[in-house]
């Protein structure tokens, strides 16, 4: 009986110590995005230790597709900043593009590439672009999500040779 109590006591102490060592999980919503958390039950940005995960941001506002995409990237910047990160800290980017086929997908990615170059000047994040038939925000041509590691942009380096011109 004593052994069982001692084992249980040690397990409780170990679990308590592990919980204290776990990183803090913080939830963030930039101004205007609070409804995502309260009404839609998702967090726009979550920070766990130095890792920041930004939920998908639909390209909603703007006069044309390029302006809508630029707005989404501006929102991404605001989400990151709210959680203590910067665009330079982004290590992975995912974008989702509404398209019926490969040709339309290639047309839709062109303005994204232009805007991407404006926001990521060097030390580019890993990036996966996915074609889909629909997004939750019905009038958005694309949606972008990201993961960042706070502070990683300050010490970024790329030792990637440029391809030789032909």
JOHUQUI-V191518 format. One record per pair of residues at least 24 apart in sequence whose ideal C-beta (glycine too) atoms are under 8 Angstrom apart, sorted by sequence separation. I is the first residue (numbers start at 0). J is the second residue. D is the distance in Angstrom with one decimal. If there is no record, write none. Layout:
I|J|D / I|J|D
This chain:
23|47|7.5 / 22|47|5.3 / 23|48|7.5 / 53|78|4.7 / 22|48|3.6 / 53|79|6.4 / 104|130|4.3 / 51|79|6.3 / 53|82|7.7 / 101|130|7.6 / 89|119|7.4 / 111|141|6.3 / 122|152|6.9 / 51|82|4.5 / 51|83|7.2 / 86|118|5.7 / 92|124|4.7 / 94|126|7.2 / 96|128|6.4 / 98|130|4.6 / 51|84|4.5 / 86|119|6.7 / 91|124|5.6 / 92|125|7.0 / 93|126|7.4 / 94|127|7.6 / 95|128|8.0 / 96|129|7.0 / 97|130|7.9 / 98|131|7.6 / 99|132|7.3 / 107|140|6.2 / 122|155|3.8 / 44|78|4.6 / 90|124|5.4 / 91|125|4.7 / 92|126|4.5 / 93|127|5.0 / 94|128|4.9 / 95|129|5.1 / 96|130|5.4 / 97|131|6.3 / 107|141|6.8 / 121|155|7.9 / 122|156|7.4 / 123|157|8.0 / 43|78|5.6 / 44|79|7.2 / 87|122|6.9 / 89|124|4.4 / 90|125|6.5 / 91|126|7.5 / 92|127|7.6 / 93|128|7.8 / 94|129|7.1 / 95|130|7.9 / 96|131|6.9 / 97|132|7.0 / 122|157|5.7 / 46|82|4.5 / 91|127|7.9 / 93|129|6.9 / 95|131|5.2 / 97|133|6.6 / 121|157|7.4 / 44|81|6.0 / 45|82|7.6 / 46|83|6.6 / 51|88|7.3 / 97|134|6.0 / 43|81|8.0 / 44|82|4.5 / 46|84|7.8 / 55|93|8.0 / 95|134|6.3 / 55|95|6.9 / 68|110|5.5 / 72|114|5.6 / 76|118|7.2 / 97|139|7.5 / 64|107|7.7 / 68|111|5.6 / 72|115|7.6 / 75|118|7.8 / 97|140|5.7 / 96|140|6.9 / 97|141|6.9 / 29|74|7.4 / 65|110|4.2 / 69|114|5.0 / 72|117|7.6 / 96|141|4.7 / 32|78|7.5 / 64|110|5.5 / 68|114|4.7 / 72|118|4.8 / 95|141|6.2 / 94|141|5.7 / 95|142|4.7 / 29|77|4.5 / 65|113|6.7 / 69|117|7.4 / 94|142|7.0 / 95|143|7.8 / 29|78|5.6 / 65|114|6.6 / 94|143|4.9 / 93|143|7.2 / 94|144|7.9 / 27|78|7.3 / 29|80|7.9 / 92|143|6.7 / 93|144|5.0 / 29|81|4.6 / 92|144|7.6 / 93|145|7.3 / 28|81|7.3 / 92|145|5.1 / 27|81|4.5 / 91|145|6.5 / 27|82|4.7 / 91|146|4.4 / 89|145|5.0 / 90|146|5.9 / 25|82|7.2 / 89|146|7.2 / 90|147|6.2 / 89|147|4.7 / 90|148|5.5 / 88|147|4.0 / 88|148|5.8 / 88|149|5.7 / 90|151|6.3 / 85|147|7.6 / 88|150|6.6 / 84|147|4.2 / 88|151|5.2 / 89|152|7.8 / 84|148|7.8 / 87|151|7.9 / 88|152|4.5 / 82|147|8.0 / 84|149|4.9 / 87|152|2.7 / 79|145|7.3 / 83|149|5.6 / 86|152|7.6 / 87|153|7.4 / 82|149|8.0 / 85|152|5.7 / 71|139|7.9 / 75|143|5.9 / 79|147|5.8 / 87|155|6.8 / 71|141|7.0 / 75|145|5.9 / 71|142|7.2 / 72|143|6.8 / 67|139|7.0 / 68|140|7.3 / 71|143|5.2 / 67|140|6.3 / 68|141|6.3 / 67|141|7.9 / 64|140|5.1 / 57|134|6.0 / 59|136|5.9 / 57|135|7.1 / 55|134|8.0 / 57|136|3.6 / 59|138|7.0 / 55|135|8.0 / 59|139|5.4 / 58|139|4.9 / 57|139|3.6 / 58|140|5.7 / 58|141|4.9 / 57|141|7.6 / 58|142|6.8 / 57|142|4.7 / 58|143|7.4 / 56|142|6.3 / 55|142|4.3 / 56|143|5.4 / 55|143|6.8 / 56|144|7.0 / 55|144|4.4 / 54|144|6.0 / 53|144|5.8 / 52|144|7.9 / 53|145|4.7 / 52|145|7.8 / 53|146|7.4 / 52|146|5.3 / 53|147|7.5 / 51|146|6.9 / 50|146|6.8 / 51|147|4.4 / 50|147|7.4 / 51|148|7.6 / 50|148|5.9 / 51|149|6.3 / 49|148|5.4 / 50|149|7.7 / 49|149|4.4 / 49|150|6.5 / 49|151|7.9 / 46|149|7.6
